[in-house]
Amino acid sequence: MAQSVTEDASFNISGKVLVAIAIAFSAAIGMFFKLDAEIQLAKTLPEPIDPEITRMEFDMKDQLVRQTIMTTQEDVGEIKDDIKLIKQKLYE
């Protein structure tokens, strides 16, 4: 049985549903304006100051990185030696 929508068609909405729709709509609008205000405030805040890296700090970090690489290289060498020993014991 097919129903058609005409000019005479009507539907009923209870008062509770209308109030719920109004509350949801007003909450959404309120959140939009609050978010917009926070965005505008964030635009006016000062930008963070770029940290200046001194030559001494750069050299210390560079030395630390190089030392870490050398330590890792030594560890890899030890692991390779261990693998050689394991292979020798495995194939004997």
C-alpha positions in Angstrom: 0.0 0.0 0.0 1.8 3.1 -1.2 1.3 6.4 0.6 1.9 9.7 -1.1 2.7 13.0 0.5 0.3 15.8 -0.6 -0.5 19.3 0.6 -3.1 17.9 3.0 -0.6 15.5 4.7 0.3 16.4 8.3 2.5 15.0 11.0 2.5 15.4 14.7 5.4 16.5 16.9 5.1 16.5 20.6 6.2 19.4 22.8 9.0 17.3 24.3 10.5 16.7 20.9 10.3 20.4 20.0 12.0 21.4 23.3 14.7 18.7 22.7 15.4 20.0 19.2 15.6 23.6 20.5 18.0 22.7 23.3 20.2 20.7 20.9 20.2 23.5 18.4 21.0 26.2 21.0 23.8 24.0 22.4 25.4 23.6 18.9 25.2 27.3 18.3 26.7 28.0 21.7 29.6 25.6 21.1 30.3 27.3 17.7 30.5 30.8 19.2 32.7 29.5 22.1 35.1 27.8 19.7 35.2 30.9 17.5 36.0 33.1 20.5 38.8 30.7 21.5 40.2 30.8 18.0 40.2 34.6 18.0 42.0 34.6 21.3 44.6 32.2 20.1 45.3 34.4 17.1 46.1 37.3 19.4 48.5 35.4 21.7 52.2 36.1 21.2 54.1 33.6 19.2 56.7 31.5 21.1 60.2 32.8 21.0 62.6 30.7 18.9 65.2 29.1 21.2 68.7 30.2 20.3 71.1 27.3 20.1 74.5 28.2 21.2 77.7 26.9 19.5 78.6 25.1 22.7 75.2 23.3 22.9 75.5 22.3 19.3 79.0 20.9 19.8 77.8 18.9 22.9 74.9 17.4 21.1 77.0 16.6 18.1 79.6 14.9 20.3 76.8 12.9 22.0 75.4 11.7 18.7 78.9 10.7 17.5 79.6 8.9 20.7 76.2 7.0 20.5 77.0 6.0 16.9 80.4 4.7 17.9 78.9 2.7 20.8 76.3 1.3 18.5 79.0 0.3 16.0 81.0 -1.5 18.7 77.8 -3.3 19.8 77.1 -4.4 16.2 80.7 -5.7 16.0 80.2 -7.8 19.1 76.9 -9.1 17.8 78.6 -10.2 14.5 81.3 -12.0 16.5 78.7 -13.8 18.5 76.8 -14.8 15.4 80.1 -16.2 13.9 80.6 -18.3 17.0 77.0 -19.5 17.0 77.3 -20.5 13.3 80.6 -22.4 14.0 79.0 -24.3 16.9 75.9 -25.0 14.8 77.7 -26.5 11.9 80.2 -28.6 13.9 
